[in-house]
Amino acid sequence: MENIVAQIDNNDVYVVIPARNEATVIGDVIAGIKKAGFENIIIIDDGSSDKTLEAAKNAGAMALRHRINRGKGAAVKTGLVAAQIKNAKIVVTMDGDGQHDPNDIQAVIAPIISHQADVVLGTRLFDSKNISVYKVFANKTANILTRLLTGLWVADSQSGFRAFDAKALDVMAHVGDKYEYDSEIIRQIARNRLKYTEVPIRVYYTDYSKGKAHKQGIVNGCKTLCRLVWNIIS
């Protein structure tokens, strides 16, 4: 039987990006991914009030839309289902504000191609001068809470840059529509005994990405924790 490594190329990889009100940057995000060698891009416009959908289509991506804002988790799940329909062998998720480097995609999918993992978690290196002390503290706190609630320790539980193979997509329930989705993925890894690994990624926090109104904050963080606990006990 031919080794799967020889069977997978960039055409088998789909990049899924949830986006809300990202019309000014989504075209550049898509262009960067294409320049990195990946053409299959699915943008989920999660109830934007601007022209995110049109900008994504104009940039050459497959664009889907939620008529109302359902949350990051719901948008990612819509994209994952769309990628499965397209028979994707590997799905990569990224954020839509330009903070992730498309050149890291190859490193993130490499452990899946070599059968070392079913899920790869991109780990941000919190050593950049443009990363706030609050963000570092919030991430470490989320990591500890995720460990307590899931039993797994990961270095960056809230990273949106991840890769999944077909097995992982099939077995994970993907409950959680809001920001708790990121921690919920960790719980699904533990529950389904999926092989996972962590890969360092670069992150670029611009004035634009730091100023996004819908980004996670203290209040939303408390809501996220409550939803995650509810998902576990319900």
N, C-alpha and C positions, 0 to 999 in steps of 0.2 A: 504493500500500500504506500502511495506517495506521501512523504512527510508534509504535514500541514504548513510548515515553514515555507516550503516551496510553492504552496498554493495561495498564500495570502500576499497580496500586494496593496498598494495605496487605494486601489479602486474598491477594495473590500472594506475599507475603513470609512465610517460616517462620523462626521463631527456635528454634535447637537448643541445648540446654543439657545438658552432661554433669554429673552430680551424684552425689556419694557422701557419705552421712551429712549431708545438708543439710536434714533435716526441720524444723529450727527456723527456717530462713530462706527456704526455697524458695517458700513461699506468698507472702511479701512480694515476692520477685523476680518471680514470675508476675504478681502484681497490678500491679507497676510497669510491666511490659511492656504489659499490657492498657491501663493508663491512658495510655501513650504512643501507643496506637492500633493495636496489633498483637495479633491474637487467636489466630493460628496458632502455638502454642508446643509444642515437643516436648521432653520431659524424658527423659533416659536415666539411670535409676538403675543405677549401675555397682557392683552388689554391696553395697549399703548394709546395715548391720546395724540401722538405725533405720527409721522410717516415712516415708522420703523419697518412696517411690512413692505411698503413700496421700495424703500431703500435697499432692503435685503434682496428683493426680487431683481432690482436693477443691477445689483452686484453679482448676480448669477447664482444665488442660493435658492434652494427649495424653501419657501416660506409658508408657514401655517399660522393661524391666528385664533386666539381665544377672544371672544367678543368682550368678555369682562376679565378683570385681573383676578386670576385664581391662585397665584403664588408661584414661586420658583420651582418647588417640587412638582406641581401639576404641569408646568411648562416642560420641565425635563422629561417627565413621564410621557407626555404627548410625543415628544421628539424621539424617545426610545422606541415607542410603538411604531412610529413612522419608519424608523431605521430597520426594525424587525421586518416590517412589510417589504422593505427593499432588500431583504436577505443580507443585511450587514453581518460580517463575521466579527468585526470589532467596532464598538461605538466609543467615541471620545466625547466627554462633556467639557465645555469651557464657558466662562462668563462672557457676556456681551459688551462689556465696557472697555475692552482693550487692555486689561491688566495682565492677561496671560500672553506668553510668547508662543506663537504657532510653531516655532522651531523646536519646541520641547515635545511636540506630539510624537515624533519618532522614538524618543527615549521612553515616553509613557507607554507606548504600545509594544515596545520590544519584549518585556517579560511575558506578555500574552503570546506573542508569536513564537517564543522559545519554550512555551509550556510551563513557565515558572509561576504563572499566576492566572487566576480567572478575573481578578479585579486589581487594577493598579491605582493607587492613590497618589496624586501629585502633592508633594510636600513643599510648601513655601519656606524659604530660608529667611527667618525674621531677623536679618542682620543689616537691612538697608536703612539708611538714615531717613528715608521718607516714610517709614512705617512708624506710626504713633505708638507710644507706650501703652495707650489704652487698647489698641488693636492686639498688641502682643499679650497683654494681660487677659483680654477677652478670649483669645484663642487658647491660651493655656488652661483657663477655667473651663472652656468648652471641652477640651481634651480630657480633663479630669472627670467631668460629669458624664461624658460619653463612655469612659472606662467603667464608671460605677454602674451605668445603665445597660451596658452591652457586654462587659467582660473583656473587651479588647482595648489595648493601648495603641493609639496611633499618634504620630507627631503633629498632624494637622487635620483634625476631624472636620473642619469647616471648609476645606478647599473644594472649589467647584471644578477643578481640573482632574478628571478621572477617566479611566478606560475600563470597558467591560467586554468580556467575550460572550459568545452566544449562550453558553451555559449559564452564566451569571444573569443574563437578561431573562432567561426562561424561568429561573427558580426564585428570583427575588420578587416579593410582593409589591414593593415600592409604595408603601403607605406614607402619607404625609404630604400635604400640598404646599406648605410654606417653607420657612428656613429649617425646620426640623428634619427636612428631607436629607440634609447632609449627614446628620448623625444617624438617621434611620438606615442609611446605606450600610453603616458600620454594623448595626444590629443585624441586618440581613446577611452580612458576611459571616457573622458568628453563628446565626441560626442555621444557615444552610451549609456551614463548614466549607466555605469557598476559600480557595487559595488566594492570598493577597500579598502584595508587596508595596513598598513606598518608594517613590522616585523623586529626587529633588527637582523643583521647577523654579524658574525665574518669575518674578512678579513686578509689575510697574504700576505704582499708585500715582496717578496724575491728579491735578486739581479737579479734573472732570470726574474721575472715578471716586475720589474721596468726597465729592460734593453730591453724589446721587442721593436723593431724598429717601428712596426706598431701601437704602442699605440697612444692615442690621444695626440696632442700637440697644441701649440698656433695656428699654421697655420691651422691644421686640425680642430681645434675648430671653427675658423672663417668660414671655408668651411661648417662645420656642421650646423652652424647657418643659413647660406645662403640657404642651401638645405631645412632646416626645414621651413623657411619663404616661400620659393618657393612652397613647398608642400601645405602650408595653403592657399596661394593666387591663386594657379593654379587650 
